């Protein structure tokens, strides 16, 4: 059974879809270096980073943002962002935070302007992982930094009415179709979209409860925010500390971290940052901003050898 969206709606689909997600798209752009006074530095950074997309292997835009946030940082040949704190003469340590997230790329474009998807970065974290995108708003990142809004189509209610639900196949990325309001391959191309363009859920970071943050990959983003804040605090580092924001961590060999170790090592100690999360690997993965702020304080002490 073909997965499709309502063709009658698609004639105005580009404008309709854009109206649905325009309010969230600004979060995918590089944040300004000056940080808002609303909340602690870690909190503001966590929300901003959670609003960005960095599909495994396609992390360049987020890496660009981090270069602006951590003066003195540099991009290595693998795409990692690294910064060395301290003057040496003591232990050489590495603290790393992964940038990437599980996501999708455009697998093909159909004659009538739909996009198909292929998952990248890792095998599904659990059997129903792909169902998070069914019927949801997504962003397709095209040429020249274009962020194109789209929606993942659902089965036609009219064509499936009366069928036993048990006979329906489980939704996977292999039977997903993305509607970006185009009606042909040429219209898709005009939007700047090509095969292998990254695709991810449109990010809408949400703060709720007792200073909790919900967003896809919220734990990773909050941990990276804590590391950015610790580096910007200008700690009096004991020895030398290499701060690394690594790419391609979800590939089997954790290629980004391996590259840092090969290019900048050996290290006396390696710290890989993590934070506890709830609803892990879902669209509403939740992390405590209090935990992220504590991590920033712990990192400063660790860098200073305390």
ZAMARGU-4260 file (C-alpha; in steps of 0.2 Angstrom, whole numbers, plus 5000, padded with zeros to 4 digits):
<rodrens>
0) 5000/5000/5000 | 5007/5017/4995 | 5010/5029/5009 | 5004/5046/5002 | 4997/5063/5007
5) 4981/5071/5001 | 4984/5077/4983 | 4970/5089/4984 | 4979/5098/4998 | 4996/5098/4990
10) 4993/5112/4977 | 4995/5124/4992 | 5005/5112/5001 | 5021/5122/5000 | 5013/5137/5009
15) 5003/5126/5021 | 5018/5116/5027 | 5029/5132/5028 | 5016/5140/5039 | 5015/5125/5051
20) 5034/5125/5054 | 5041/5142/5051 | 5041/5146/5069 | 5053/5132/5073 | 5064/5134/5058
25) 5074/5148/5065 | 5081/5136/5078 | 5091/5127/5064 | 5101/5142/5060 | 5118/5146/5068
30) 5115/5155/5085 | 5122/5172/5088 | 5137/5172/5099 | 5130/5184/5112 | 5119/5174/5123
35) 5102/5179/5130 | 5100/5184/5149 | 5085/5172/5150 | 5092/5158/5161 | 5109/5152/5165
40) 5122/5151/5151 | 5121/5132/5151 | 5102/5133/5150 | 5102/5145/5135 | 5115/5135/5126
45) 5106/5119/5129 | 5090/5126/5121 | 5099/5133/5106 | 5109/5118/5103 | 5094/5107/5105
50) 5086/5117/5091 | 5099/5112/5079 | 5101/5097/5068 | 5117/5087/5065 | 5113/5071/5057
55) 5128/5059/5058 | 5141/5062/5045 | 5132/5079/5040 | 5137/5090/5056 | 5145/5104/5047
60) 5132/5118/5051 | 5132/5114/5069 | 5151/5113/5069 | 5151/5131/5062 | 5140/5137/5076
65) 5152/5130/5089 | 5167/5138/5081 | 5158/5155/5084 | 5154/5150/5102 | 5171/5144/5107
70) 5184/5157/5102 | 5201/5148/5098 | 5193/5132/5092 | 5198/5124/5075 | 5190/5111/5064
75) 5201/5096/5061 | 5202/5086/5045 | 5188/5074/5051 | 5176/5089/5055 | 5178/5089/5074
80) 5179/5105/5083 | 5194/5106/5095 | 5201/5118/5107 | 5216/5117/5118 | 5216/5125/5136
85) 5231/5127/5147 | 5249/5128/5143 | 5255/5110/5145 | 5269/5105/5156 | 5257/5092/5165
90) 5245/5079/5162 | 5237/5080/5144 | 5218/5076/5145 | 5204/5075/5133 | 5186/5079/5136
95) 5174/5075/5122 | 5155/5078/5118 | 5147/5070/5102 | 5138/5082/5091 | 5128/5070/5080
100) 5111/5063/5081 | 5102/5048/5072 | 5092/5055/5057 | 5089/5052/5039 | 5094/5057/5021
105) 5084/5059/5005 | 5085/5042/4997 | 5077/5047/4981 | 5064/5059/4973 | 5049/5052/4965
110) 5041/5058/4948 | 5027/5067/4957 | 5039/5076/4969 | 5039/5065/4985 | 5055/5061/4994
115) 5060/5044/5001 | 5071/5042/5016 | 5085/5032/5022 | 5091/5031/5040 | 5109/5035/5044
120) 5120/5034/5059 | 5115/5019/5067 | 5103/5004/5067 | 5086/5009/5075 | 5087/5011/5093
125) 5072/5000/5095 | 5059/4992/5083 | 5047/5007/5082 | 5060/5020/5081 | 5055/5026/5064
130) 5037/5029/5069 | 5042/5045/5077 | 5042/5054/5060 | 5026/5046/5053 | 5014/5061/5050
135) 5026/5073/5058 | 5034/5090/5052 | 5052/5087/5046 | 5065/5099/5039 | 5075/5095/5024
140) 5092/5104/5023 | 5096/5108/5005 | 5109/5117/4995 | 5116/5133/5001 | 5109/5131/5019
145) 5091/5131/5013 | 5080/5123/5027 | 5064/5116/5018 | 5049/5112/5028 | 5040/5096/5024
150) 5029/5083/5032 | 5030/5064/5032 | 5014/5057/5024 | 5002/5045/5032 | 4991/5032/5023
155) 4976/5037/5014 | 4961/5036/5026 | 4949/5033/5011 | 4960/5019/5003 | 4963/5010/5019
160) 4945/5011/5027 | 4938/4995/5032 | 4955/4985/5032 | 4960/4976/5047 | 4973/4986/5056
165) 4983/4970/5060 | 4986/4967/5042 | 4995/4984/5040 | 5014/4984/5040 | 5024/4992/5053
170) 5029/5010/5048 | 5048/5011/5044 | 5059/5023/5035 | 5058/5011/5020 | 5040/5016/5017
175) 5041/5034/5022 | 5036/5048/5009 | 5040/5066/5013 | 5029/5080/5005 | 5038/5097/5003
180) 5024/5104/4992 | 5033/5100/4976 | 5024/5091/4961 | 5038/5085/4951 | 5057/5081/4952
185) 5061/5098/4944 | 5051/5107/4958 | 5061/5097/4971 | 5077/5102/4963 | 5072/5120/4962
190) 5070/5120/4981 | 5089/5115/4982 | 5085/5097/4988 | 5095/5083/4981 | 5098/5064/4985
195) 5108/5063/5002 | 5101/5079/5009 | 5099/5077/5028 | 5082/5076/5035 | 5076/5077/5053
200) 5061/5080/5064 | 5058/5099/5065 | 5066/5104/5081 | 5054/5112/5094 | 5064/5112/5111
205) 5052/5113/5125 | 5056/5118/5143 | 5044/5111/5156 | 5042/5105/5174 | 5056/5108/5186
210) 5068/5115/5173 | 5067/5100/5161 | 5071/5101/5143 | 5063/5090/5130 | 5069/5088/5112
215) 5077/5075/5101 | 5095/5071/5107 | 5092/5083/5122 | 5105/5074/5132 | 5119/5076/5120
220) 5115/5094/5117 | 5114/5098/5135 | 5131/5089/5138 | 5139/5099/5124 | 5131/5115/5131
225) 5139/5112/5148 | 5156/5109/5139 | 5154/5125/5129 | 5151/5135/5145 | 5165/5127/5155
230) 5177/5131/5140 | 5171/5149/5140 | 5173/5151/5159 | 5192/5152/5156 | 5197/5139/5169
235) 5215/5139/5176 | 5219/5122/5168 | 5231/5111/5176 | 5242/5104/5162 | 5233/5104/5145
240) 5215/5099/5141 | 5209/5096/5124 | 5191/5100/5122 | 5183/5091/5107 | 5165/5092/5099
245) 5166/5076/5089 | 5157/5070/5073 | 5151/5053/5067 | 5150/5046/5085 | 5135/5035/5079
250) 5145/5025/5066 | 5152/5009/5073 | 5170/5015/5075 | 5165/5032/5083 | 5176/5039/5069
255) 5177/5057/5076 | 5183/5053/5093 | 5196/5041/5085 | 5202/5055/5074 | 5205/5066/5089
260) 5215/5053/5098 | 5225/5049/5083 | 5229/5068/5079 | 5230/5075/5096 | 5235/5061/5108
265) 5241/5051/5117 | 5231/5057/5132 | 5233/5053/5151 | 5214/5053/5153 | 5199/5054/5142
270) 5182/5060/5148 | 5167/5057/5136 | 5152/5067/5142 | 5135/5060/5145 | 5119/5065/5155
275) 5105/5055/5161 | 5089/5056/5151 | 5071/5050/5151 | 5062/5044/5135 | 5079/5041/5128
280) 5080/5041/5109 | 5063/5048/5106 | 5057/5065/5100 | 5054/5070/5118 | 5070/5064/5126
285) 5071/5074/5142 | 5086/5080/5152 | 5087/5090/5168 | 5095/5107/5165 | 5100/5107/5183
290) 5111/5091/5179 | 5118/5101/5164 | 5123/5115/5175 | 5131/5103/5188 | 5141/5095/5174
295) 5148/5112/5169 | 5153/5115/5187 | 5161/5098/5188 | 5170/5101/5172 | 5178/5117/5177
300) 5184/5108/5193 | 5191/5094/5183 | 5200/5105/5171 | 5208/5114/5185 | 5213/5098/5193
305) 5202/5100/5209
</rodrens>
